[in-house]
């Protein structure tokens, strides 16, 4: 039985690698935590903002919102937002509502680009045929005005 000896690196190089630490860069910025506001992306509560009030297991959380009954929801049905509120674990409904008002969750969401996009989507989906027709006419009028101004500017630059 012959064993193979592998030469070990000198201790000075090992100590250099140990002392030279780089701070790891975290790839994710939104974590599942108590007080994290999430958007429901599937099911009967689709489009609602909910708050994670407790984590049940690795797949489910207990969520609550002012206008819904507290219940379990799968993480696959939630999309985490950047908004968090400071609440204790499993707060009373009154405490949750106060914390949401204090953190100004609704206004933060409506002023975020994500929230604004969803509002525009809902507004567009609710248009009827006549509203779409009026929108088309307004777009045609707007593009005509832009073309006139552009032609005017080109004419000024040419002369």
C-alpha positions as CSV (number, residue, x, y, z in Angstrom):
1,X,0.0,0.0,0.0
2,X,1.7,3.1,-1.2
3,X,0.0,6.4,-0.4
4,X,0.4,9.5,-2.5
5,X,1.6,12.6,-0.7
6,X,0.2,15.8,-2.0
7,X,2.4,18.8,-1.2
8,X,0.5,21.4,0.8
9,X,0.8,25.1,0.0
10,X,2.9,27.2,2.3
11,X,1.0,28.6,5.4
12,X,1.6,32.2,4.4
13,X,-0.5,31.8,1.2
14,X,-3.3,30.1,3.2
15,X,-3.4,32.9,5.7
16,X,-3.5,35.5,2.9
17,X,-6.5,33.8,1.4
18,X,-8.3,33.6,4.8
19,X,-7.7,37.2,5.8
20,X,-8.6,38.6,2.4
21,X,-12.4,38.4,2.6
22,X,-14.8,39.8,0.1
23,X,-18.2,40.8,1.2
24,X,-20.7,38.6,-0.8
25,X,-23.1,40.4,-3.0
26,X,-26.6,39.4,-2.4
27,X,-28.5,38.6,-5.6
28,X,-31.9,39.1,-4.1
29,X,-33.3,42.2,-2.4
30,X,-36.8,41.0,-1.5
31,X,-37.0,38.4,1.2
32,X,-39.9,36.5,2.7
33,X,-40.3,38.2,6.1
34,X,-43.1,39.2,8.5
35,X,-44.3,42.5,7.3
36,X,-43.4,42.1,3.7
37,X,-46.1,43.4,1.3
38,X,-46.8,41.0,-1.6
39,X,-49.0,41.1,-4.6
40,X,-51.3,38.1,-5.2
41,X,-50.6,36.8,-8.8
42,X,-53.1,34.0,-9.0
43,X,-56.5,32.9,-7.6
44,X,-59.6,34.6,-6.3
45,X,-57.6,37.4,-4.7
46,X,-55.6,38.2,-7.9
47,X,-54.2,41.7,-7.9
48,X,-54.7,42.4,-4.2
49,X,-51.9,43.6,-1.9
50,X,-51.4,41.4,1.1
51,X,-49.0,41.4,4.1
52,X,-47.1,38.3,5.2
53,X,-48.0,38.0,8.9
54,X,-46.4,34.6,9.5
55,X,-44.5,31.9,7.7
56,X,-46.2,28.5,7.9
57,X,-43.5,26.4,6.1
58,X,-41.2,26.6,3.2
59,X,-44.1,26.7,0.7
60,X,-46.8,28.7,2.5
61,X,-47.3,31.9,4.4
62,X,-50.1,33.3,6.5
63,X,-51.3,36.5,4.7
64,X,-53.7,39.2,5.7
65,X,-55.1,42.5,4.3
66,X,-57.6,45.0,5.5
67,X,-60.3,43.9,3.1
68,X,-59.8,40.1,3.3
69,X,-59.9,37.2,5.7
70,X,-56.5,36.0,7.1
71,X,-55.5,32.8,5.4
72,X,-52.7,30.6,4.1
73,X,-51.3,31.3,0.7
74,X,-48.7,29.4,-1.4
75,X,-45.5,31.5,-2.1
76,X,-46.0,30.6,-5.8
77,X,-49.2,32.7,-5.7
78,X,-47.4,35.7,-4.2
79,X,-45.0,38.2,-5.8
80,X,-42.9,40.1,-3.2
81,X,-42.8,43.9,-3.4
82,X,-40.1,46.3,-2.1
83,X,-42.6,47.6,0.6
84,X,-42.3,46.3,4.2
85,X,-44.1,47.4,7.3
86,X,-43.1,47.1,10.9
87,X,-45.5,44.6,12.5
88,X,-45.3,41.9,15.2
89,X,-45.8,38.2,14.3
90,X,-49.6,37.5,13.7
91,X,-50.9,40.9,14.7
92,X,-54.6,41.8,15.3
93,X,-56.5,43.1,12.3
94,X,-56.7,46.6,13.9
95,X,-52.9,46.7,14.5
96,X,-52.3,45.6,10.9
97,X,-54.5,48.3,9.5
98,X,-52.9,51.0,11.6
99,X,-49.4,49.8,10.6
100,X,-50.4,49.8,6.9
101,X,-51.8,53.4,7.2
102,X,-48.7,54.5,9.1
103,X,-46.4,53.0,6.4
104,X,-48.6,54.6,3.7
105,X,-48.6,51.3,1.8
106,X,-51.4,52.2,-0.7
107,X,-49.7,55.5,-1.8
108,X,-46.3,53.9,-2.0
109,X,-47.7,51.2,-4.2
110,X,-49.7,53.6,-6.4
111,X,-46.6,55.8,-6.9
112,X,-44.3,52.9,-7.8
113,X,-43.8,52.2,-11.5
114,X,-45.1,48.6,-11.0
115,X,-48.3,49.8,-9.4
116,X,-48.8,52.5,-12.0
117,X,-48.4,49.9,-14.8
118,X,-51.1,47.7,-13.2
119,X,-53.5,50.7,-12.8
120,X,-53.0,51.5,-16.5
121,X,-53.6,47.8,-17.5
122,X,-56.9,47.8,-15.5
123,X,-58.0,51.1,-17.0
124,X,-57.3,49.8,-20.6
125,X,-59.0,46.5,-20.0
126,X,-62.2,48.4,-18.8
127,X,-62.4,50.5,-22.0
128,X,-65.5,49.8,-24.2
129,X,-65.5,50.0,-28.0
130,X,-66.4,53.7,-28.2
131,X,-63.7,54.6,-25.7
132,X,-61.1,52.7,-27.8
133,X,-62.4,54.6,-30.8
134,X,-62.0,58.0,-29.1
135,X,-58.5,56.9,-28.0
136,X,-57.6,56.1,-31.6
137,X,-58.8,59.5,-32.8
138,X,-56.8,61.2,-30.0
139,X,-53.6,59.3,-31.0
140,X,-54.1,60.3,-34.7
141,X,-54.6,64.0,-33.7
142,X,-51.5,63.9,-31.5
143,X,-49.3,62.3,-34.1
144,X,-50.5,64.9,-36.6
145,X,-49.6,67.8,-34.3
146,X,-46.1,66.2,-33.7
147,X,-45.6,65.8,-37.5
148,X,-46.5,69.5,-38.1
149,X,-44.1,70.7,-35.4
150,X,-41.3,68.5,-36.8
151,X,-41.9,69.8,-40.3
152,X,-41.8,73.4,-39.0
153,X,-38.5,72.7,-37.2
154,X,-37.0,71.0,-40.3
155,X,-38.0,74.0,-42.4
156,X,-36.4,76.5,-40.0
157,X,-33.1,74.5,-39.9
158,X,-33.0,74.2,-43.7
159,X,-33.3,78.0,-44.2
